Amino acid sequence: MRYLDIDTISFTDKDGNTFPVKDIRPIPVEATSLSIPPNSATMLDEVASRSQVYGDLGEDQTYRIFDANTTLLLENNFNVSKLAEIKIPL
């Protein structure tokens, strides 16, 4: 659903074939409700389903946690355990 409003653009590969693709999705900024320290085994979908985060079946909200931590995840090669904290949006 979050991609429906994103414009479709054309991508042309090295062989001249053109394909319709979605443009870059802007990363929304949300207020942080809490921050949690990660460990070496932290998986963001498991974090999303915790009762103090989004609760049972909260895995479908994992993208919001990725969005809130995008810059730090990129800087740390997507290694969650290297983050000082994981920001959880409201």
Sequence and secondary structure as in RCSB ss.txt:
>XXXX:A:sequence
MRYLDIDTISFTDKDGNTFPVKDIRPIPVEATSLSIPPNSATMLDEVASRSQVYGDLGEDQTYRIFDANTTLLLE
NNFNVSKLAEIKIPL
>XXXX:A:secstr
 TTTTS EEEEE TTS EEEEE         EEEEE   TT  HHHHHTSTTTT TTGGGGHHHHHHHTHHHHHH
TTT GGG S EEEE 
